[in-house]
Structures are given as C-alpha cells and as structure tokens.
C-alpha cells in the first residue's frame, strides 16, 4: 500500500508539473490563460514591484535550496529517497502556480512591434524556446529528472542509480540548453511591458547566477575532471561563444 501511495504521489507531482509548464507558455506569452503576465487589476507601481519581486524570490529560494546536495542528503531520510525528487518537482510547480496567481501587472509598454510578419517571427522564436526546454529534458533523462523513474524503481524494488553524465544533441552546443530555452522564451515577445521585462530580467539573472555559482559547482564536485573538461570545451548558455 505504501508503494502504491508513493507511485500516486509521484504521478500527481508530475501532473502538477505538466500543468505549471503548459500554463507558463500562456502566462509568459499572454494568451489563452485566464491570468497572464499582463492581465489582472492594476495596482501602484511600488506595490506591484514588491509583490512580484517577493514571488520571484520565493521561487528562487525554494528552487535553489532544494536542489543542493546537502539539502537532498538531509531531506531524503525524512521523506524517503523515492519521493525526494517528486517533492522537489511538486513544490517547484506550486511555487510557479503561485507566481501565475498573484503576479501583479505592470502595463507600461517598453516596446510594441506592430509589423505583422516580424511579430509572427518573434512568436515562432518564443515557441522554439519552449520546445528547446522540453526536448532538452528528454536529451538527458526526462522521467528521472521529474521523479517518475525513482518512484517506479521503488515500486519494483530496484535500486536507483545516479544519472549518467550525458552530452547528447543540444548539450554538445551549450551545457545548459534548458536555461537557454527559458531565456529565449522569456525575452521573445512582440509586446514587452514593464512587468514582463521585470520577469525576464530577474529570471535571467537568477538563472545565470544559479547555474554558474551553484549548479556547476555541484556538478564539478559530483563528476570531477570530466565535467571540468566539458566546461572548457562547451559554452555555458550562449551557443558558439567563449562565455564558459
């Protein structure tokens, strides 16, 4: 019964992730969803700025703290190794849903591209960004990344193995194609408001700092010389540059 509950928990966490991911496309793109980045009741600039920064900070803290090996080592015996990743995925997804729900619009227009062809081109780039994010998860181990492998291994009494270091496809071009995809998706818009700009700037800065000073440090420690060589040969996020 416990194993079945763990499987159900992991599946629920994955479904919540899928909802938060799909909703993110509409939220950032400002279409098809009831609450998007530019919708809602406008409030004062100061109030909107404080609330939005708090929402983004909450996500950054949750996402960064729970991803660290020290935290994983501490929490795994408490909740069980099988659900550690699913719990991380669930809480990250809930933090995203909170952003969508409570985000305050800041409607001042930064740019508005009225040329139809150019607008369509930018929207194509926008969707390419999201496609890069999704495909990049499958280029490593999508189901392990989102906790499903762990819960089903637990159900079958199989030992979870550490993921292999892989540099497939886009990972031969940049070390973090998922982050590249997010950056493209967050910035590619024909209609940029102050709120959208705040979202894009803060998330981009967070991703660059988190990747360079937290995630890569953990990867060097876990993988060793092989990852250090990879760092020297492949750019971090910007393809075909020397930005290592």
Phi and psi in degrees as a GROMACS rama.xvg file:
@    title "Ramachandran Plot"
@    xaxis  label "Phi"
@    yaxis  label "Psi"
@TYPE xy
-61.2648  -41.2117  UNK-2
-66.0227  -37.1556  UNK-3
-65.6456  -41.2186  UNK-4
-61.5068  -40.9841  UNK-5
-63.8514  -41.6514  UNK-6
-62.0264  -45.5341  UNK-7
-62.8276  -40.2672  UNK-8
-61.244  -46.5555  UNK-9
-63.81  -39.35  UNK-10
-66.372  -42.3824  UNK-11
-60.3296  -44.195  UNK-12
-60.112  -40.7634  UNK-13
-68.4203  -40.1111  UNK-14
-64.2699  -41.3021  UNK-15
-62.7805  -39.2644  UNK-16
-59.5997  -46.9655  UNK-17
-59.7443  -41.183  UNK-18
-62.8373  -45.55  UNK-19
-66.522  -34.383  UNK-20
-70.2343  -48.1241  UNK-21
-64.0856  -41.6382  UNK-22
-64.1848  -33.9585  UNK-23
-58.5976  -36.7009  UNK-24
-61.9366  -47.3174  UNK-25
-70.3439  -35.3662  UNK-26
-63.9766  -51.5732  UNK-27
-71.6398  -38.9128  UNK-28
-76.5846  -11.8154  UNK-29
62.2069  50.0551  UNK-30
-154.041  150.553  UNK-31
70.4168  -11.7852  UNK-32
-109.278  151.624  UNK-33
-66.4299  -29.174  UNK-34
-131.113  108.806  UNK-35
-114.353  -178.56  UNK-36
-66.4987  -23.0782  UNK-37
-111.232  7.10025  UNK-38
-105.83  164.807  UNK-39
114.253  174.365  UNK-40
-79.208  124.601  UNK-41
-71.5987  136.743  UNK-42
-121.194  -170.709  UNK-43
-69.0878  155.608  UNK-44
-58.2893  -46.299  UNK-45
-63.019  -45.1739  UNK-46
-62.4769  -45.5273  UNK-47
-63.1435  -43.3319  UNK-48
-62.054  -46.1495  UNK-49
-64.5843  -47.4575  UNK-50
-62.7799  -45.3679  UNK-51
-65.9824  -40.3713  UNK-52
-66.4875  -37.1036  UNK-53
-64.7726  -42.1859  UNK-54
-61.5765  -46.3074  UNK-55
-67.6876  -36.1925  UNK-56
-66.9636  -40.9305  UNK-57
-60.1735  -44.4759  UNK-58
-62.3987  -45.7387  UNK-59
-61.4941  -42.9578  UNK-60
-65.9619  -48.6884  UNK-61
-59.8635  -47.6205  UNK-62
-64.3352  -42.5476  UNK-63
-76.1723  -44.494  UNK-64
-64.2744  -47.4891  UNK-65
-70.9486  -16.9672  UNK-66
-86.1759  -9.52016  UNK-67
-78.817  141.039  UNK-68
-56.0065  -37.4303  UNK-69
-62.8313  -41.1787  UNK-70
-68.0699  -42.2242  UNK-71
-60.0501  -40.8256  UNK-72
-64.6004  -34.9127  UNK-73
-75.9057  -42.3261  UNK-74
-81.3009  -27.8873  UNK-75
-56.9644  -46.7527  UNK-76
-66.4848  -22.9589  UNK-77
-76.4504  -48.9109  UNK-78
-104.474  -13.1123  UNK-79
102.78  133.13  UNK-80
-58.9682  -30.5748  UNK-81
-65.3186  -29.7186  UNK-82
-109.533  4.8154  UNK-83
-59.2559  -48.4238  UNK-84
-69.1902  -40.3833  UNK-85
-62.5004  -36.629  UNK-86
-66.2623  -41.6099  UNK-87
-60.7499  -45.7591  UNK-88
-62.3842  -43.8027  UNK-89
-63.7569  -47.7446  UNK-90
-68.613  -35.3126  UNK-91
-63.7372  -43.1238  UNK-92
-65.6169  -39.6717  UNK-93
-66.3515  -36.3364  UNK-94
-63.8968  -38.2835  UNK-95
-65.5383  -43.8048  UNK-96
-62.3774  -34.4315  UNK-97
-64.6019  -39.8946  UNK-98
-60.2511  -48.3496  UNK-99
-58.6909  -40.0237  UNK-100
-71.478  -45.2123  UNK-101
-101.951  -0.45653  UNK-102
-58.3252  134.368  UNK-103
-100.016  125.679  UNK-104
-66.8545  143.2  UNK-105
-129.521  87.4284  UNK-106
-80.0619  1.34203  UNK-107
-55.6676  127.181  UNK-108
-82.1939  125.743  UNK-109
-91.3254  -48.311  UNK-110
-148.929  153.314  UNK-111
-144.069  104.375  UNK-112
-86.4389  114.058  UNK-113
-93.869  -14.4546  UNK-114
-65.8559  118.731  UNK-115
-61.7561  -45.4096  UNK-116
-63.5285  -43.1173  UNK-117
-66.6161  -38.0951  UNK-118
-62.512  -43.524  UNK-119
-62.8069  -40.5471  UNK-120
-61.8535  -43.2797  UNK-121
-64.477  -38.4296  UNK-122
-68.2468  -32.8144  UNK-123
-62.7437  -44.3755  UNK-124
-61.6949  -40.3879  UNK-125
-55.1342  -49.9227  UNK-126
-70.393  -31.3055  UNK-127
-61.6108  -39.6775  UNK-128
-57.5679  -47.5226  UNK-129
-66.1128  -36.4538  UNK-130
-64.369  -39.5112  UNK-131
-60.5007  -43.4135  UNK-132
-57.9016  -51.9906  UNK-133
-64.6675  -49.1998  UNK-134
-63.3776  -34.6914  UNK-135
-62.6821  -31.9392  UNK-136
-68.091  -31.9269  UNK-137
-81.0599  -17.5037  UNK-138
-76.107  -13.848  UNK-139
-109.997  -93.5638  UNK-140
-152.061  89.4019  UNK-141
-55.5021  -49.062  UNK-142
-73.6773  -27.4439  UNK-143
-75.6435  -37.5507  UNK-144
-59.8088  -34.3637  UNK-145
-107.625  16.7461  UNK-146
88.2092  -5.15383  UNK-147
-71.0197  -39.2272  UNK-148
-58.5622  -43.0934  UNK-149
-63.4303  -43.63  UNK-150
-71.8475  -34.6153  UNK-151
-76.2692  -31.5335  UNK-152
-63.8266  -40.2825  UNK-153
-62.9955  -40.209  UNK-154
-63.9188  -34.9806  UNK-155
-95.8229  10.1632  UNK-156
58.9379  33.5187  UNK-157
-99.7095  145.859  UNK-158
-76.6673  133.533  UNK-159
-75.7673  131.837  UNK-160
-103.437  148.458  UNK-161
-63.3398  138.722  UNK-162
-62.5851  141.684  UNK-163
-71.7297  148.018  UNK-164
-75.3236  115.85  UNK-165
-124.146  143.739  UNK-166
-129.236  58.2194  UNK-167
-83.7064  144.519  UNK-168
50.7346  -112.906  UNK-169
-61.3463  -24.0802  UNK-170
-71.4715  -9.66008  UNK-171
-84.0973  -14.4496  UNK-172
-98.9645  -44.5629  UNK-173
-137.958  154.855  UNK-174
-76.598  -24.309  UNK-175
-132.847  70.1221  UNK-176
-64.8714  -26.6203  UNK-177
-60.9363  -45.9744  UNK-178
-66.447  -37.9337  UNK-179
-59.199  -44.5342  UNK-180
-61.6637  -43.0209  UNK-181
-61.801  -44.3274  UNK-182
-62.0058  -44.3276  UNK-183
-59.4681  -47.2056  UNK-184
-65.0868  -36.578  UNK-185
-74.777  -28.3899  UNK-186
-98.7231  -22.1171  UNK-187
-81.5042  93.1954  UNK-188
-147.852  138.228  UNK-189
-79.1167  -11.8421  UNK-190
-132.512  97.995  UNK-191
-102.522  119.383  UNK-192
-100.561  171.789  UNK-193
-62.9663  -38.7414  UNK-194
-64.3479  -43.4987  UNK-195
-64.5883  -40.6156  UNK-196
-63.0617  -42.779  UNK-197
-59.3182  -46.3872  UNK-198
-59.1918  -47.1952  UNK-199
-66.3241  -43.2019  UNK-200
-65.8235  -49.8432  UNK-201
-65.7149  -44.0217  UNK-202
-66.9668  -36.6875  UNK-203
-65.8775  -46.3942  UNK-204
-60.2832  -43.8182  UNK-205
-60.7559  -46.4092  UNK-206
-61.5192  -43.3625  UNK-207
-64.0341  -43.1729  UNK-208
-68.62  -46.8327  UNK-209
-62.3002  -41.4708  UNK-210
-68.504  -48.7256  UNK-211
-71.5621  -40.7323  UNK-212
-105.901  -11.2283  UNK-213
-117.693  -63.4685  UNK-214
-64.2781  -44.7887  UNK-215
-67.8653  -32.4299  UNK-216
-62.7117  -43.6428  UNK-217
-64.8704  -38.9871  UNK-218
-67.7626  -40.5182  UNK-219
-61.9289  -40.0661  UNK-220
-68.9602  -38.7826  UNK-221
-77.9504  -39.0763  UNK-222
-100.535  -34.2232  UNK-223
86.2436  -141.68  UNK-224
-59.2469  -32.6053  UNK-225
-61.7098  -40.6067  UNK-226
-74.279  -34.9227  UNK-227
-61.7648  -39.7369  UNK-228
-64.692  -42.5384  UNK-229
-59.2405  -40.5236  UNK-230
-61.4542  -38.0083  UNK-231
-73.2042  -27.6173  UNK-232
-95.3017  -27.8013  UNK-233
-123.753  132.241  UNK-234
-60.4689  155.918  UNK-235
-69.0843  -56.3926  UNK-236
-133.279  -37.7054  UNK-237
-89.1254  115.718  UNK-238
-64.0486  148.509  UNK-239
57.9334  36.1064  UNK-240
-127.372  177.527  UNK-241
-100.397  14.2465  UNK-242
-77.3712  85.7544  UNK-243
